[in-house]
Amino acid sequence: MFPNKSKRRIVRERVLQVLYAYEMNKESLDNLSGEILSEIIDKSDKNFALELIRNVLANLNDLDNKITENENAMYTTNAISVILAVFVIILVFYIFMVKKRDKGKDVGKLDKK
């Protein structure tokens, strides 16, 4: 397999491959998992993979809802970030224009008496 990767990581990658193939092709889950997981030798790793696949498919609606919630939260966060960035640009532009307008004036200096 891949010497740099942990066994569990490889198993999780294979699980994702099975789930993706199942989602795209709607083939028999047994055939897909048998084929894609064939290089996983250790029985406990294979059982772990099959359990992950079963749990994901059993909770697919809940998982989709969580992903949608996170996407909406990320969109809101991104929108706020854009608004703040525009505000900062406007503020910097305003400060630049005020300084340009007041160039040469003694604005803000205290009169010495």
C-alpha positions in Angstrom: 0.0 0.0 0.0 1.3 3.5 0.9 4.1 3.4 3.5 3.8 7.1 4.5 0.1 6.9 5.4 -1.4 5.3 8.5 -3.6 2.2 7.9 -6.7 4.0 9.2 -6.1 6.9 6.9 -5.9 4.5 3.9 -9.1 2.8 5.1 -10.9 6.1 5.4 -9.8 7.0 1.9 -11.1 3.7 0.6 -14.4 4.3 2.4 -14.7 7.7 0.7 -14.1 6.0 -2.7 -16.8 3.4 -2.0 -19.3 6.1 -0.9 -18.5 8.3 -4.0 -18.8 5.3 -6.4 -22.1 4.3 -4.8 -23.4 7.9 -5.0 -22.4 8.2 -8.6 -23.3 4.8 -10.0 -25.8 3.4 -7.5 -24.3 0.0 -8.1 -24.5 -2.8 -5.6 -22.8 -1.7 -2.4 -21.5 -5.2 -1.8 -19.8 -5.2 -5.2 -18.3 -1.8 -4.8 -17.0 -2.3 -1.3 -15.7 -5.8 -2.2 -13.7 -4.3 -5.2 -12.5 -1.1 -3.6 -11.7 -2.6 -0.2 -10.0 -5.7 -1.7 -6.5 -4.5 -0.9 -7.3 -4.1 2.8 -6.0 -7.3 4.3 -6.5 -6.8 8.1 -10.0 -8.1 9.1 -10.4 -5.4 11.8 -9.6 -2.7 9.3 -12.1 -4.1 6.8 -14.7 -4.3 9.5 -14.0 -0.7 10.4 -14.4 0.4 6.8 -17.7 -1.5 6.4 -19.0 0.0 9.6 -18.1 3.5 8.5 -19.9 2.9 5.2 -23.0 1.5 6.9 -23.1 4.4 9.4 -22.7 7.1 6.8 -25.5 5.6 4.6 -27.8 5.1 7.6 -27.3 8.7 8.7 -27.2 10.3 5.2 -30.0 12.8 5.7 -28.7 14.0 9.1 -25.2 14.4 7.6 -26.5 16.3 4.6 -28.4 18.6 7.0 -25.2 19.3 9.0 -23.3 20.0 5.9 -25.9 22.4 4.7 -25.9 24.2 8.1 -22.2 24.5 7.9 -22.3 25.8 4.4 -24.9 28.5 5.4 -22.8 29.5 8.4 -19.7 29.7 6.2 -21.6 31.8 3.7 -22.7 34.2 6.4 -19.2 34.4 7.8 -17.8 35.1 4.3 -20.5 37.8 3.7 -19.7 39.5 6.9 -16.0 39.4 6.1 -16.6 41.0 2.7 -18.8 43.7 4.3 -16.1 44.5 6.8 -13.4 44.6 4.1 -15.5 47.1 2.1 -16.0 49.2 5.2 -12.3 49.3 5.9 -11.6 50.3 2.3 -14.2 53.1 2.5 -12.7 54.2 5.9 -9.2 54.3 4.5 -10.3 56.2 1.5 -12.2 58.7 3.6 -9.1 59.2 5.9 -6.9 59.7 2.8 -9.3 62.2 1.3 -9.6 64.2 4.6 -5.8 64.3 4.9 -5.4 65.4 1.3 -8.0 68.1 1.8 -6.4 69.3 5.0 -2.9 69.2 3.7 -1.1 72.3 4.6 -3.6 73.3 7.3 -2.7 73.2 10.9 -5.7 71.0 11.7 -5.4 69.3 15.0 -2.5 71.4 16.4 -3.0 73.4 19.5 -2.4 77.1 19.3 0.6 78.2 21.2 -0.1 81.3 23.3 
